Each structure stands twice: as structure tokens, then as C-alpha cells.
Amino acid sequence: MGILKADNALSVSAGLIGIGILLVVGFFLHVRRFERAGRVPLLSTDLFRNRTSNLALVTQNIQWLLLMGVAFVVSAFLQVVRGYNAIETGIIFTAATAGILGSSLLAERLAARHSQRALIMNGFVVTLGGIVVLLLLVRAWTSAWAFTPGLLLIGVGLGAMLTPSVNVVQSAFPEEQQGEISGLSRCVSNLASSLGTAVAGTVLVVDLATPDRSYAAATIVLACIGLVGLVASALLPSSSSAASSASGTR
């Protein structure tokens, strides 16, 4: 809500974001009190002491943020600016779906040949390339086919790295902590989905008088966030192989 209010009420936005931060800090302190008292908390703070897991959680968060952010931006642009209905918009999005399915089908073969770090990094590179292609072709070409190459690349990139990120997160912990880290991983993904829609939506409505410019701005913002994910993936240990990570995932 704080992000969504940023375009027209900065004071309200700051207040809501501040409340959110206080709630997170309060939850953390509450959990720490539980742990000091020898009780079992809902989420152990020890989970955040693993550098590899933390970096992989960042990449996982940004992947879902990009997925939902791009979906929101493109669908809004197709329906509001280009005048397509919901069914036509869905058909155009099959390019991204095909990319995700295709890379997912090849996931086992890719994991046998490349490290998890390499898959995540290359996934971000392909996704960022898809965002650039999407931005350039849509601005230069009014046909619906202009969306296909970019969405396909984005789907391929995201599909290639979603599973490796989860594998790296979960393989960083022993069997007895798999329940906790699995829940945290899912929570991070859900949070990213909300953030992606909020960030993209906020940028889109900043300049409604020029929707083409708003579309470009939202796409560029998502690309910049993707660069953060690429940097985080580059900081992952190079020894994070697919085989070792997969063996830690149950």
C-alpha cells in the first residue's frame, strides 16, 4: 500500500512503509524473545545467518517480482493502450508460458551440465534481454507479434532459474529445517508477487497522459531491479552445483 500511494501521497506512502518496517522489526524481536526463552518460534532467526541462502532468497524474490511486474505492465498496456480484450491478451501471453514450459522441460538436462549459480545468472541475463527486446519492439512496431520475442525470452529466462534458486535456498539447510526454510521461501515468493504488481502499477499511473512513456518507464524500472538480481546471483558460491543442491531438496 505504501508503494501504491507513492505517486500521489508521499507522506501517506512514507507512513505506511514505516508501519510495515515496524511490524517486521517487531516480529523479529518477538521471535528473538521466544528463542531466548527456549521456546520454538514460528520462524527461526538462524535461517538468516546463511549467506548463500540469503543471496538465493534475493534472487528468488526478484524473479517473482519480475514475473508479476512484467505480466501486470504488459497486460495493462495491451488492454488500455492497444485495446485488446482479456482473451486476446491471454493469447499473446502464451509466448511467455511457452518459454517457461520449455525451459522447465529442459531443467533436468541443464542441471546435470551447469551449476545452479550459472543457471540463475544466465536466467537473469536472458530475462533482461527479453525485457529490452520487449521495450524496443513494442515501441517500434504496433503489431501484437511485437510482444512475442520479448515475452518468450522472459519466459525462458525465468523458467530456467526459478527452480535452481529454490534448490540453493533449501540445500543450504539440513533435513530437520526443511519445513521452516520451505515456508520462508514460499513467503518470499508471495511477497515478491505483491511488490512486482505494486511497483509496476505505481510507475504506470505516474504519467497517464502519455501511456507509452509510462509503459517504457515501468519496463526500465523492472529491468533495473533485474540487474540487482543478476548481481546477487553473481555473489553466490560457484560451487553450488545442481546435483548437490537437488540432493538437499525434499
Secondary structure, DSSP 8 states (H G I E B T S, - for coil): -TTGGGGT-HHHHHHHHHHHHHHHHHHHHHHHHHHHTT---SS-GGGGG-HHHHHHHHHHHHHHHHHHHHHHHHHHIIIIIS---HHHHHHHTHHHHHHHHHHHHTHHHHHHHSBHHHHHHHHHHHHHHHHHHHHHHHHH--SGGGGHHHHHHHHHHHHHHHHHHHHHHHHTS-GGGHHHHHHHHHHHHHHHHHHHHHHHHHHHTTTTT-HHHHHHHHHHHHHHHHHHHHHHHHTS-TT-BHHHHHHT--
